[in-house]
Amino acid sequence: MIVHIDASWEDRLWTVRDPVRRISVARQRVATAQRSLAERLARQLQTDAGQIQFEVVFTKDHPALLAWSEAEELRARAHEFLQASARKRLEAINRLMNDGLTAPEIAELLGMSHQRIQSIVHDAKTKPRTPDTQ
């Protein structure tokens, strides 16, 4: 039997809750809280606690979960900024090339090696573009 439960971090305790049957248990460890909830549900449903499996939805009240969520959001934003930066760099190089400058001249103007300029242009031509990088 699969039971959908919520788990949240409140006042240094994990609280697991079965919203359908309105039963909740709070313990220091989430696994202990789940075992206790399984035992209570088993008594109510007249079944063996070992037959109960949980599908858990964790709320983001725990400081570590909040920090992880924030880190993932920052990583996604950083990825977007890096992609935008790469597009702008390539655009600048292409404009300078269209104006007739060579890779060594562009490199000198931008303060990088001509090999790096060639690498940026080469990578743009050979790497497949995803919808994110177009």
C-alpha positions as CSV (number, residue, x, y, z in Angstrom):
1,M,0.0,0.0,0.0
2,I,1.4,3.4,-1.0
3,V,0.6,6.4,1.2
4,H,1.3,9.9,0.1
5,I,2.7,12.0,3.0
6,D,4.2,15.4,3.7
7,A,7.5,15.9,5.6
8,S,8.5,19.2,7.1
9,W,11.2,20.5,9.5
10,E,9.7,22.3,12.4
11,D,11.4,23.4,15.7
12,R,14.3,20.9,15.3
13,L,11.9,18.0,14.6
14,W,10.7,16.3,11.4
15,T,6.9,16.1,11.1
16,V,5.5,13.6,8.8
17,R,1.8,13.8,8.0
18,D,-0.8,11.8,6.2
19,P,-3.1,14.6,4.9
20,V,-5.9,12.1,4.0
21,R,-6.2,10.5,7.4
22,R,-5.0,13.6,9.3
23,I,-2.4,11.7,11.2
24,S,1.0,13.3,12.0
25,V,4.1,12.3,13.9
26,A,7.1,14.4,14.9
27,R,10.5,13.0,15.7
28,Q,14.2,14.1,15.5
29,R,14.9,11.9,12.5
30,V,12.7,11.7,9.4
31,A,13.1,7.9,9.2
32,T,12.0,7.4,12.8
33,A,9.0,9.7,12.2
34,Q,8.1,7.6,9.1
35,R,8.3,4.3,11.0
36,S,6.1,5.7,13.8
37,L,3.6,7.0,11.3
38,A,3.6,3.6,9.5
39,E,2.8,1.9,12.9
40,R,-0.1,4.3,13.6
41,L,-1.5,3.8,10.1
42,A,-1.1,0.1,10.4
43,R,-3.1,0.0,13.6
44,Q,-5.8,2.2,12.0
45,L,-6.0,0.3,8.8
46,Q,-5.6,-3.1,10.5
47,T,-2.6,-4.1,8.4
48,D,1.1,-4.8,8.9
49,A,3.4,-1.7,9.1
50,G,5.8,-3.4,6.6
51,Q,3.1,-3.3,4.0
52,I,2.9,0.5,4.0
53,Q,5.2,2.4,1.7
54,F,5.4,6.2,1.6
55,E,5.7,8.6,-1.2
56,V,7.1,11.6,0.5
57,V,6.8,15.3,-0.5
58,F,9.4,17.3,1.5
59,T,8.4,20.9,2.2
60,K,11.3,23.4,2.0
61,D,11.2,24.4,5.7
62,H,14.4,22.7,6.6
63,P,17.4,25.1,6.4
64,A,19.4,22.6,4.3
65,L,16.5,22.2,1.9
66,L,16.1,25.9,1.6
67,A,19.8,26.3,1.0
68,W,19.8,23.6,-1.6
69,S,16.9,25.1,-3.4
70,E,18.5,28.6,-3.4
71,A,21.8,27.1,-4.7
72,E,19.9,25.3,-7.5
73,E,18.1,28.6,-8.5
74,L,21.5,30.4,-8.5
75,R,23.1,27.7,-10.6
76,A,20.3,27.9,-13.1
77,R,20.6,31.7,-13.3
78,A,24.4,31.5,-13.6
79,H,24.0,29.1,-16.5
80,E,21.7,31.5,-18.2
81,F,24.2,34.4,-17.7
82,L,27.0,32.3,-19.0
83,Q,25.0,31.4,-22.1
84,A,24.1,35.1,-22.7
85,S,27.8,36.1,-22.1
86,A,28.9,33.5,-24.7
87,R,26.4,34.8,-27.2
88,K,27.5,38.4,-26.7
89,R,31.2,37.5,-27.0
90,L,30.6,35.7,-30.2
91,E,28.4,38.5,-31.5
92,A,31.2,41.0,-30.8
93,I,33.8,38.9,-32.5
94,N,31.7,38.4,-35.5
95,R,30.9,42.1,-35.8
96,L,34.6,42.9,-35.7
97,M,35.4,40.2,-38.3
98,N,32.6,41.6,-40.5
99,D,34.3,45.0,-40.2
100,G,37.4,43.3,-41.7
101,L,39.6,42.7,-38.6
102,T,41.6,39.5,-38.4
103,A,41.7,37.2,-35.4
104,P,45.1,38.6,-34.2
105,E,43.8,42.2,-34.5
106,I,40.6,41.3,-32.6
107,A,42.7,39.5,-30.0
108,E,44.9,42.6,-29.5
109,L,41.8,44.8,-29.3
110,L,40.1,42.6,-26.7
111,G,43.2,41.6,-24.7
112,M,43.2,37.9,-25.4
113,S,45.1,35.5,-27.6
114,H,44.2,35.0,-31.3
115,Q,44.0,31.3,-30.5
116,R,41.2,32.0,-28.1
117,I,39.4,34.1,-30.7
118,Q,39.7,31.3,-33.2
119,S,38.5,28.8,-30.6
120,I,35.4,30.8,-29.8
121,V,34.5,31.1,-33.5
122,H,35.3,27.4,-34.2
123,D,33.3,26.2,-31.2
124,A,30.3,28.3,-32.3
125,K,30.5,26.6,-35.8
126,T,31.0,23.1,-34.7
127,K,29.0,22.7,-31.5
128,P,25.3,22.0,-32.0
129,R,23.1,24.9,-30.8
130,T,20.3,24.1,-28.4
131,P,17.3,26.3,-28.1
132,D,18.9,27.8,-25.0
133,T,22.0,28.9,-26.9
134,Q,20.5,30.3,-30.1
